[in-house]
């Protein structure tokens, strides 16, 4: 029999001799019907969660983002595995599919492998890419005063700085100390926070 797609019965024989009808059951192959991913960036970024379009599996996000996949399966699924480059993790099933969450910490690829109760596996597994972007360090450039400046007689010096960060600042502090002074006790090893 070739290209059999549904159950059927048959018998072998003629008008005089024959056997009882034999039943053929076609085992259903499980498959991934659809899925979507919700990306929740780290809290410090103050970025909102993002829900990707259905069946978009290639991900690009900041390191520390939590990705939550919502899978819907077609056919009988007894076991679902989330397969990373070198690890396979069993995903708990629910009535309609499965939900799996993972923090994104490094670049990798992944795929979903399904198995029916009869041991039939899906044959349509697609490998997807995860690209993790590193958070950039904050940058501070002191524009004035110059690197080594004398304090004017007023004792007040104007500070001008350029601060930048890809996700902004929650606070900035200036730590300073005197390295030279004619006033006794002004020079200290510890920094003062302003």
C-alpha positions in Angstrom: 0.0 0.0 0.0 1.3 3.4 -0.9 0.4 7.0 0.3 -2.1 5.7 2.7 -3.6 8.6 4.7 -6.6 7.1 6.5 -7.6 3.9 8.2 -9.1 1.1 6.1 -10.0 -2.6 6.1 -9.1 -5.3 3.5 -9.4 -9.0 3.0 -7.6 -11.6 1.0 -9.6 -14.3 -0.7 -11.9 -15.2 -3.5 -15.5 -16.6 -3.6 -14.4 -20.0 -2.1 -11.6 -19.1 0.3 -10.7 -16.1 2.3 -9.7 -14.7 5.7 -11.5 -12.4 8.0 -11.1 -8.7 7.1 -7.9 -7.1 8.3 -7.9 -3.5 9.7 -5.1 -1.0 9.0 -4.8 1.9 11.3 -2.7 4.9 10.1 -0.8 6.4 13.0 -1.1 10.2 13.1 2.0 12.2 13.1 2.1 15.1 15.6 2.9 18.6 14.3 3.3 22.1 15.5 0.2 23.9 14.4 1.2 27.4 15.5 3.0 29.3 18.2 3.8 32.8 19.4 6.5 34.3 21.6 6.2 37.0 24.3 9.5 38.8 25.1 9.8 40.5 28.5 13.0 42.6 28.7 14.7 43.0 32.0 13.0 45.5 34.4 15.8 48.0 34.4 15.3 48.7 30.6 11.8 49.9 31.3 10.9 48.4 27.9 7.4 46.9 27.5 6.8 43.2 26.8 6.6 42.4 23.1 4.4 39.8 21.5 5.8 38.5 18.2 3.7 37.6 15.2 2.4 34.1 15.0 5.1 31.5 14.1 8.0 34.0 14.2 10.7 32.0 16.0 13.9 33.8 15.3 14.5 36.0 18.3 16.7 39.0 18.9 16.6 40.7 22.4 18.7 42.2 25.2 20.5 39.7 27.5 18.3 38.7 30.4 15.0 38.9 28.5 12.5 36.2 29.4 11.0 34.6 26.3 7.7 32.7 26.8 6.6 30.4 24.0 2.9 29.4 23.5 2.6 26.3 21.4 -0.5 24.8 19.8 -0.1 21.2 18.4 -2.0 19.3 15.8 -2.4 15.5 16.1 -1.7 13.3 19.1 1.1 14.6 21.2 2.4 12.6 24.2 5.7 14.4 24.6 7.1 17.8 23.6 10.8 18.6 23.8 12.4 22.1 23.5 15.8 21.2 21.9 18.6 23.7 22.3 22.0 23.3 20.6 23.2 20.8 23.2 20.3 20.3 25.5 16.8 18.8 25.3 14.2 19.8 27.8 10.8 18.2 28.2 7.9 20.7 28.1 4.8 20.1 30.3 1.7 19.7 28.1 -1.7 21.4 28.6 -5.1 20.9 26.9 -4.2 22.8 23.7 -0.4 22.6 23.6 2.3 23.8 25.9 3.9 27.0 27.4 7.6 27.2 28.0 9.7 30.1 29.4 13.4 30.7 29.3 15.7 33.6 30.1 17.8 34.5 27.1 21.5 34.6 28.1 23.5 33.6 25.0 23.2 33.1 21.3 21.9 29.7 20.3 19.4 27.9 18.1 16.4 25.8 19.0 13.6 23.5 17.7 10.5 21.7 19.0 10.4 17.9 18.8 7.0 16.1 19.3 6.3 12.5 19.9 2.9 10.7 19.8 1.9 7.9 22.3 2.8 5.4 19.5 6.3 6.8 19.2 5.7 8.7 16.0 7.8 11.9 15.8 7.1 15.1 13.9 9.1 15.5 10.7 8.6 19.2 10.2 11.0 20.6 12.9 12.4 24.0 12.0 15.5 25.3 13.7 15.2 28.9 14.9 17.9 31.4 16.0 18.2 33.3 19.3 20.5 36.4 19.1 21.3 38.0 22.4 22.3 41.6 22.4 24.6 42.8 25.2 23.6 45.9 27.2 26.1 48.7 26.6 28.0 50.2 29.5 27.1 53.8 30.5 29.5 56.4 29.2 30.6 59.6 31.1 32.7 62.3 29.5 33.7 65.2 31.6 33.8 68.2 29.4 35.0 70.8 31.9 36.9 71.4 34.0 40.1 70.1 32.4 41.8 66.9 33.8 44.0 68.8 36.2 42.4 72.1 37.3 43.2 74.5 40.1 40.3 75.4 42.3 39.5 79.1 42.0 39.5 81.4 45.1 35.7 81.1 45.3 36.1 77.3 46.0 33.4 76.6 43.4 34.1 75.0 40.1 31.6 74.4 37.3 31.3 70.7 36.2 29.9 69.9 32.8 29.6 66.3 31.8 28.0 64.2 29.1 26.2 61.1 30.3 24.8 58.4 28.0 23.4 55.0 28.3 21.2 52.9 26.0 18.5 52.6 28.7 18.9 55.9 30.6 19.9 56.5 34.2 18.1 56.2 37.4 20.8 58.2 39.2 24.3 59.7 38.9 26.7 60.4 41.7 29.9 62.4 41.7 32.7 61.0 43.9 35.6 63.4 44.5 38.6 63.9 46.7 41.4 66.5 47.2 44.8 65.4 46.0 46.6 68.7 46.9 45.7 71.4 49.2 47.2 74.2 51.3 44.5 73.7 53.9 45.5 71.1 56.5 43.3 68.0 56.6 41.8 68.6 53.1 43.8 65.9 51.3 42.2 62.5 52.0 42.4 59.0 50.6 38.7 58.4 50.7 36.3 59.9 48.2 33.4 62.1 49.2 30.0 61.5 47.5 28.2 64.6 46.3 
